[in-house]
Amino acid sequence: MAQRTHFAEFSRTGALRFSDAAILAASIAVGIALCVFLESPSAFLCRFLAIAGVSLLLLYPECALAAYVVIGDVKGSEAVASLFPFDLTLALGAVLLAGIALNLFRRRRPLSFPPVYLAFAALVAMMAASLFYAPEFAAGFDKLGRFLTVTGIVIIAPFYVLNTPSAMKRFLIGFGVAAFAICAWSLSNLGSTHRLVSPSDNTIGLGHVACALFVLIWIGIIARNSLPRRVLAYPLLAVAAVALLGSASRGSAIACALVVIVSVAWNRKLLVDVACLITVGIGAIPFLGIPGASISYLSTLVRSQSIGDLLNFRADLLEYGWKLFEQHPLIGAGLAGYRYLSPNPTLYKWPHNIFLEVACELGIPGLLLVLAIFGSAIRESLIQLRDQLSSYTSFSQITAALLLVGLVNAVNTGNINSDRSTWLFVSLVFAVRAFRARQDSRVEIRVPVLVGT
């Protein structure tokens, strides 16, 4: 009887839902129509592939979310831009929102939001109020609009599209595949004199992507398998590591090192992997063609004589942000106030630190709200890591490592709108929290039944 019940549940899970079938049927109908009315086979093929791709992203919006996070590191390429007559970030955002709507239509229950997310509502209210005294209303309004739309998607979407463990797994795989493609593309520039860049010609962006890929492979594969299987993942890890070194993104390198150190302290068997990778890496670096500019810039982490020397021009950005905060501690200088109250708006765009940016533009109340969000995420992540009996231990470890990466990015290169991955990594921690809450509620429901029988 139990086997029949299990089989029935499996059949219902694997069955094609009506909404899924309707989307596929519509895609096929559009494809046939294009085949009939279009004369160019290449135009038909391109449009068919585009429609098929959009259909898959609608069916699996978690993959659209994975692409949305990294699309900024791709769309700046001239080759990519020439293929699409529209902004890919906005297009993927629209597909993602449509996927969320389809999930709601298919009655896929979203995850519960943590109470601390009310702080986001308060933060938005403060942003809107600050427009009344912002030095440049148009710039402040644009910054608020971007936070509500482009950035807000990665804060809210995980609770609607990552509402099952399988969806979370597909997201992590999709994110890893996209990040691997970007890192592999960057390796084509090995042997040049310039630092490696992403397709959008961004060194820091490549560093962030390579760091996230390294963490996914290190925590998701290497830390969870036996030594022979771990060795098979070394080539994948090498692609991420070489891309990270070639980008010379110092903040990402520090974040990666912190993840490795913490993971080794948590799991001593990884010491063997660290020793092997360091030995092979030192021997291979002279033959990899990593640009000298990358090695020289990374070496400033150890040869700088002072913090000011290490930070270089960022020291001036931070110092100006702190002075502005001292001048406007209660309500801040208003959105975009950092830039448009500075002596040079083309240079002083943001302080490269999310916490200082919020403090000098929204004052102490805004800073406390952001600290509450990040502090709650850190606390929740530590709670999950202590629970070794959870069914979602692997998710907890991956999201905790990504959160650490996001925190380093937030204090090193962070901008409240441009660094979307940082906000996403915060939301991932709370998404796993919702999985755990669902699991606990099911256990509480089943226990009385078992006792009664």
C-alpha positions as CSV (number, residue, x, y, z in Angstrom):
1,M,0.0,0.0,0.0
2,A,2.8,2.4,0.9
3,Q,4.6,1.5,-2.4
4,R,1.4,2.3,-4.4
5,T,1.0,5.7,-2.6
6,H,4.6,6.5,-3.3
7,F,4.2,5.6,-6.9
8,A,1.1,7.8,-7.2
9,E,2.9,10.7,-5.7
10,F,5.8,10.2,-8.0
11,S,3.5,10.0,-11.0
12,R,1.8,13.3,-10.1
13,T,5.1,15.0,-9.6
14,G,6.5,13.9,-12.9
15,A,3.3,14.6,-14.9
16,L,3.1,17.5,-17.3
17,R,0.8,20.1,-15.8
18,F,-1.8,21.8,-18.0
19,S,-0.1,25.2,-17.9
20,D,3.2,23.6,-18.9
21,A,1.5,21.8,-21.8
22,A,-0.2,25.1,-22.9
23,I,3.1,27.0,-23.0
24,L,4.8,24.2,-25.0
25,A,1.8,24.0,-27.4
26,A,1.9,27.8,-27.9
27,S,5.6,27.7,-28.6
28,I,5.1,25.0,-31.2
29,A,2.3,26.9,-32.8
30,V,4.3,30.0,-33.1
31,G,7.2,28.0,-34.5
32,I,5.0,26.6,-37.2
33,A,3.7,30.0,-38.0
34,L,7.2,31.4,-38.4
35,C,8.1,28.4,-40.6
36,V,5.1,29.2,-42.9
37,F,5.5,33.0,-43.2
38,L,9.3,33.5,-43.0
39,E,11.4,32.9,-46.1
40,S,14.9,33.0,-44.6
41,P,15.9,29.6,-42.9
42,S,18.5,31.4,-40.7
43,A,15.9,33.9,-39.5
44,F,13.5,31.1,-38.7
45,L,16.2,29.2,-36.8
46,C,17.2,32.2,-34.8
47,R,13.6,33.1,-33.9
48,F,12.8,29.5,-33.1
49,L,15.7,29.1,-30.8
50,A,14.8,32.4,-29.1
51,I,11.2,31.3,-28.6
52,A,12.3,27.9,-27.3
53,G,14.8,29.6,-24.9
54,V,12.2,32.0,-23.6
55,S,9.7,29.1,-23.2
56,L,12.2,27.1,-21.1
57,L,12.9,30.2,-19.0
58,L,9.2,30.7,-18.4
59,L,8.8,27.0,-17.3
60,Y,11.9,27.2,-15.2
61,P,12.2,30.9,-14.0
62,E,14.9,29.9,-11.6
63,C,17.2,29.6,-14.6
64,A,16.1,33.1,-15.7
65,L,17.1,34.3,-12.3
66,A,20.6,32.7,-12.7
67,A,21.0,34.4,-16.0
68,Y,19.7,37.7,-14.7
69,V,22.5,37.9,-12.1
70,V,25.3,37.5,-14.6
71,I,23.9,39.1,-17.7
72,G,25.5,42.5,-16.9
73,D,28.9,40.8,-17.4
74,V,27.9,39.6,-20.8
75,K,25.6,42.2,-22.5
76,G,28.4,44.8,-22.8
77,S,30.1,42.7,-25.5
78,E,29.7,44.1,-28.9
79,A,29.1,40.7,-30.4
80,V,26.3,40.0,-27.9
81,A,24.8,43.5,-28.2
82,S,24.7,43.2,-32.0
83,L,22.5,40.1,-31.7
84,F,19.8,41.7,-29.5
85,P,18.1,45.1,-30.3
86,F,17.0,45.5,-26.7
87,D,18.5,45.6,-23.2
88,L,19.1,42.1,-22.0
89,T,18.8,43.0,-18.3
90,L,15.3,44.4,-18.9
91,A,14.3,41.5,-21.1
92,L,15.4,38.9,-18.6
93,G,13.7,40.9,-15.9
94,A,10.4,40.8,-17.8
95,V,10.8,37.0,-18.4
96,L,11.5,36.5,-14.8
97,L,8.4,38.5,-13.7
98,A,6.3,36.5,-16.2
99,G,7.7,33.3,-14.8
100,I,6.7,34.4,-11.3
101,A,3.2,35.1,-12.6
102,L,3.1,31.6,-14.1
103,N,4.2,30.0,-10.9
104,L,1.4,31.8,-9.1
105,F,-1.0,30.7,-11.8
106,R,0.1,27.1,-11.4
107,R,-0.5,27.5,-7.6
108,R,3.1,27.0,-6.7
109,R,3.2,28.4,-3.2
110,P,5.9,31.0,-2.6
111,L,8.3,30.8,0.3
112,S,7.5,32.9,3.4
113,F,9.4,36.1,3.8
114,P,11.4,36.7,7.0
115,P,10.2,39.4,9.3
116,V,13.4,41.4,8.8
117,Y,12.4,42.1,5.2
118,L,10.1,44.7,6.5
119,A,13.3,46.7,6.8
120,F,13.4,46.8,3.0
121,A,10.0,48.6,3.0
122,A,11.3,51.1,5.6
123,L,14.5,51.6,3.6
124,V,12.5,52.3,0.4
125,A,10.3,54.8,2.3
126,M,13.4,56.6,3.6
127,M,14.9,56.7,0.0
128,A,11.7,58.2,-1.3
129,A,11.6,60.8,1.5
130,S,15.2,61.7,0.9
131,L,14.3,62.9,-2.6
132,F,12.9,66.0,-1.1
133,Y,16.3,67.2,0.0
134,A,18.5,65.3,-2.4
135,P,21.0,67.6,-4.3
136,E,20.0,66.2,-7.7
137,F,16.4,65.0,-7.8
138,A,16.6,63.3,-11.2
139,A,19.6,61.3,-10.2
140,G,18.1,60.3,-6.8
141,F,14.8,59.4,-8.5
142,D,16.7,57.2,-11.0
143,K,18.6,55.5,-8.2
144,L,15.4,54.8,-6.3
145,G,13.7,53.4,-9.5
146,R,16.6,51.1,-10.1
147,F,16.5,49.8,-6.5
148,L,12.8,49.1,-6.8
149,T,13.0,47.4,-10.2
150,V,16.4,46.1,-11.3
151,T,17.8,45.4,-7.8
152,G,14.5,44.6,-6.2
153,I,14.0,41.6,-8.5
154,V,16.9,39.7,-7.0
155,I,15.7,40.5,-3.5
156,I,12.1,39.3,-4.0
157,A,12.3,36.8,-6.9
158,P,14.1,33.9,-4.9
159,F,11.0,33.5,-2.7
160,Y,8.8,33.0,-5.7
161,V,11.0,31.0,-8.1
162,L,13.2,29.0,-5.7
163,N,10.2,27.6,-3.8
164,T,11.3,24.0,-3.9
165,P,14.6,22.3,-3.3
166,S,14.7,21.1,-6.9
167,A,14.3,24.7,-8.1
168,M,17.1,25.8,-5.8
169,K,19.3,23.0,-7.3
170,R,18.5,24.0,-10.8
171,F,19.3,27.7,-10.0
172,L,22.7,26.8,-8.5
173,I,23.5,24.6,-11.5
174,G,22.3,27.3,-14.0
175,F,24.3,29.9,-12.2
176,G,27.4,27.7,-12.2
177,V,27.1,26.9,-15.9
178,A,26.7,30.6,-16.8
179,A,29.6,31.6,-14.5
180,F,31.8,28.8,-16.0
181,A,31.1,30.0,-19.5
182,I,32.1,33.6,-18.6
183,C,35.3,32.4,-16.9
184,A,36.2,30.0,-19.8
185,W,35.7,32.9,-22.3
186,S,38.1,35.1,-20.3
187,L,40.8,32.5,-20.5
188,S,41.1,33.2,-24.3
189,N,43.1,36.4,-23.3
190,L,45.8,34.5,-21.4
191,G,49.2,35.5,-22.6
192,S,48.2,39.1,-23.2
193,T,49.6,42.1,-21.3
194,H,46.3,43.3,-19.8
195,R,44.2,41.8,-17.0
196,L,41.5,39.3,-17.9
197,V,38.1,40.7,-18.3
198,S,34.5,39.5,-18.6
199,P,32.8,39.8,-22.1
200,S,31.6,43.2,-20.9
201,D,35.3,44.3,-20.5
202,N,35.1,44.4,-16.7
203,T,37.8,43.0,-14.4
204,I,35.9,43.4,-11.2
205,G,32.8,41.7,-12.7
206,L,34.9,38.8,-13.8
207,G,36.4,38.5,-10.3
208,H,33.0,38.4,-8.7
209,V,31.8,35.7,-11.2
210,A,35.0,33.6,-10.8
211,C,34.8,33.8,-7.0
212,A,31.2,32.7,-7.0
213,L,32.0,29.8,-9.3
214,F,35.0,28.8,-7.2
215,V,32.8,28.7,-4.1
216,L,30.1,26.7,-5.8
217,I,32.6,24.0,-6.9
218,W,34.6,24.1,-3.6
219,I,31.6,23.8,-1.3
220,G,29.1,22.1,-3.5
221,I,31.3,19.4,-5.0
222,I,34.7,19.1,-3.5
223,A,33.8,19.5,0.1
224,R,31.0,16.9,-0.2
225,N,32.7,14.0,-2.0
226,S,35.5,11.5,-1.6
227,L,39.0,12.3,-2.7
228,P,38.8,10.4,-6.1
229,R,35.6,12.3,-7.0
230,R,37.1,15.6,-5.8
231,V,40.1,15.2,-8.1
232,L,37.7,15.0,-11.0
233,A,36.4,18.5,-10.1
234,Y,39.8,20.0,-10.0
235,P,39.8,21.1,-13.7
236,L,36.6,23.0,-13.2
237,L,38.0,24.6,-10.1
238,A,41.2,25.5,-12.1
239,V,39.1,27.5,-14.6
240,A,37.6,29.6,-11.9
241,A,40.9,30.0,-10.1
242,V,42.8,31.1,-13.2
243,A,40.0,33.5,-14.2
244,L,40.1,35.0,-10.7
245,L,43.9,35.4,-10.7
246,G,43.8,36.9,-14.2
247,S,41.1,39.4,-13.2
248,A,43.3,40.5,-10.3
249,S,40.1,41.4,-8.3
250,R,41.6,41.7,-4.9
251,G,38.3,41.8,-3.0
252,S,37.2,38.6,-4.7
253,A,40.5,36.9,-4.0
254,I,40.2,37.8,-0.3
255,A,36.6,36.5,-0.2
256,C,37.7,33.2,-1.9
257,A,40.6,32.8,0.6
258,L,38.3,33.4,3.5
259,V,35.8,30.7,2.2
260,V,38.7,28.2,1.9
261,I,40.0,29.0,5.4
262,V,36.6,28.7,7.0
263,S,35.8,25.5,5.1
264,V,39.1,23.9,6.1
265,A,38.5,24.8,9.8
266,W,35.0,23.2,9.4
267,N,36.2,20.1,7.4
268,R,39.9,19.1,8.0
269,K,39.9,16.6,5.1
270,L,40.1,19.6,2.7
271,L,43.6,20.3,3.9
272,V,44.8,17.6,1.4
273,D,43.0,19.5,-1.4
274,V,44.4,22.8,-0.4
275,A,48.0,21.4,-0.3
276,C,47.5,19.7,-3.7
277,L,46.0,22.8,-5.3
278,I,48.7,25.2,-3.9
279,T,51.5,22.9,-5.1
280,V,50.1,22.4,-8.6
281,G,49.2,26.0,-8.9
282,I,52.6,27.4,-8.0
283,G,54.2,25.0,-10.5
284,A,51.7,25.8,-13.2
285,I,51.5,29.6,-12.9
286,P,54.6,30.3,-15.0
287,F,53.1,28.3,-17.9
288,L,49.5,29.6,-17.8
289,G,50.2,33.0,-19.3
290,I,48.5,35.0,-16.6
291,P,49.2,38.7,-17.5
292,G,52.0,40.3,-15.5
293,A,49.7,43.2,-14.8
294,S,47.4,40.8,-12.9
295,I,50.2,39.4,-10.8
296,S,51.6,42.9,-10.1
297,Y,48.2,44.2,-9.0
298,L,47.4,41.2,-6.8
299,S,50.9,41.5,-5.2
300,T,49.8,44.8,-3.6
301,L,47.9,42.8,-1.1
302,V,51.2,41.8,0.5
303,R,53.7,44.6,-0.5
304,S,51.6,47.7,0.4
305,Q,53.2,49.6,3.3
306,S,49.9,51.0,4.7
307,I,46.2,50.8,4.4
308,G,46.1,54.0,2.4
309,D,48.7,52.6,0.0
310,L,46.6,49.4,-0.4
311,L,43.3,51.1,-1.0
312,N,44.9,53.7,-3.4
313,F,42.2,56.0,-4.8
314,R,39.5,54.2,-2.8
315,A,40.9,55.7,0.4
316,D,39.9,59.1,-0.9
317,L,36.4,57.8,-1.7
318,L,35.9,56.3,1.7
319,E,37.3,59.4,3.4
320,Y,34.9,61.7,1.6
321,G,32.0,59.4,2.4
322,W,32.9,59.5,6.1
323,K,33.1,63.3,6.1
324,L,29.7,63.5,4.4
325,F,28.3,61.2,7.0
326,E,29.7,63.3,9.8
327,Q,28.0,66.4,8.2
328,H,24.6,64.7,7.7
329,P,24.4,62.0,10.4
330,L,20.7,62.0,11.1
331,I,19.0,62.0,7.7
332,G,21.9,61.8,5.3
333,A,22.6,63.9,2.2
334,G,19.8,62.3,0.2
335,L,19.9,59.8,-2.6
336,A,22.8,60.4,-5.0
337,G,24.1,63.0,-2.5
338,Y,27.5,61.3,-2.3
339,R,28.1,62.0,-6.0
340,Y,26.5,65.4,-6.5
341,L,27.8,67.0,-3.3
342,S,31.4,65.9,-4.2
343,P,34.0,68.1,-5.8
344,N,34.1,65.8,-8.8
345,P,30.9,63.8,-9.7
346,T,32.6,62.0,-12.5
347,L,35.1,60.5,-10.0
348,Y,33.2,60.3,-6.7
349,K,30.3,58.1,-8.0
350,W,30.0,55.9,-4.9
351,P,32.2,55.1,-1.9
352,H,32.7,51.4,-2.8
353,N,31.1,50.4,0.4
354,I,27.3,49.7,0.7
355,F,27.2,50.5,4.4
356,L,29.0,53.8,4.1
357,E,26.9,54.7,1.0
358,V,23.7,54.2,2.9
359,A,25.0,56.0,6.0
360,C,26.1,59.2,4.1
361,E,22.9,59.3,2.0
362,L,20.2,58.2,4.4
363,G,21.9,58.8,7.8
364,I,22.0,56.6,10.9
365,P,18.4,55.2,10.5
366,G,19.2,53.9,7.0
367,L,22.5,52.4,8.2
368,L,20.7,50.6,11.0
369,L,18.2,49.1,8.6
370,V,20.9,47.7,6.3
371,L,22.9,46.4,9.3
372,A,19.7,44.6,10.6
373,I,19.2,42.9,7.2
374,F,22.8,41.7,6.9
375,G,23.0,40.9,10.6
376,S,19.9,38.7,10.4
377,A,21.2,36.9,7.4
378,I,24.5,36.2,9.2
379,R,22.7,35.0,12.3
380,E,20.4,32.7,10.3
381,S,23.3,31.3,8.4
382,L,25.1,30.4,11.6
383,I,22.0,28.7,13.0
384,Q,21.7,26.6,9.8
385,L,25.4,25.6,9.9
386,R,25.0,24.3,13.5
387,D,22.1,22.1,12.6
388,Q,23.8,18.9,11.2
389,L,20.5,17.0,11.0
390,S,18.7,19.1,8.5
391,S,18.0,17.7,5.0
392,Y,19.2,21.0,3.5
393,T,22.8,21.0,5.0
394,S,24.4,21.3,1.5
395,F,22.2,24.3,0.6
396,S,23.0,25.9,4.0
397,Q,26.8,25.6,3.5
398,I,26.7,26.9,-0.1
399,T,24.5,29.9,0.8
400,A,26.6,30.7,3.9
401,A,29.8,30.7,1.7
402,L,28.1,32.9,-0.9
403,L,26.9,35.3,1.9
404,L,30.5,35.6,3.0
405,V,31.5,36.5,-0.5
406,G,28.6,39.0,-0.7
407,L,29.7,40.7,2.5
408,V,33.3,41.1,1.3
409,N,31.9,42.6,-2.0
410,A,29.6,44.9,0.0
411,V,32.5,46.5,2.0
412,N,35.0,46.5,-0.9
413,T,33.3,47.4,-4.2
414,G,29.6,47.5,-3.1
415,N,27.1,49.8,-4.7
416,I,23.5,49.6,-3.5
417,N,22.3,49.0,-7.1
418,S,25.1,47.6,-9.2
419,D,26.2,44.7,-7.0
420,R,23.0,42.6,-7.4
421,S,24.7,39.4,-6.4
422,T,25.2,40.6,-2.8
423,W,21.5,41.1,-2.3
424,L,20.7,37.8,-4.0
425,F,23.1,35.9,-1.6
426,V,21.2,37.5,1.4
427,S,17.9,36.2,0.0
428,L,19.3,32.7,-0.7
429,V,20.0,32.3,3.0
430,F,16.4,33.1,3.9
431,A,15.1,30.9,1.1
432,V,16.8,27.9,2.8
433,R,15.4,29.0,6.1
434,A,11.9,28.7,4.5
435,F,12.7,25.2,3.4
436,R,13.7,24.2,6.9
437,A,10.5,25.8,8.3
438,R,8.4,23.8,5.9
439,Q,10.2,20.6,6.9
440,D,9.7,21.3,10.6
441,S,6.0,21.9,10.1
442,R,5.5,18.6,8.2
443,V,7.3,16.8,11.0
444,E,5.0,18.4,13.6
445,I,1.9,17.3,11.6
446,R,3.1,13.7,11.1
447,V,4.2,13.0,14.7
448,P,0.7,13.0,16.3
449,V,-0.5,10.6,13.6
450,L,2.3,8.2,14.2
451,V,1.7,8.3,18.0
452,G,-2.0,7.7,17.6
453,T,-1.5,4.6,15.5
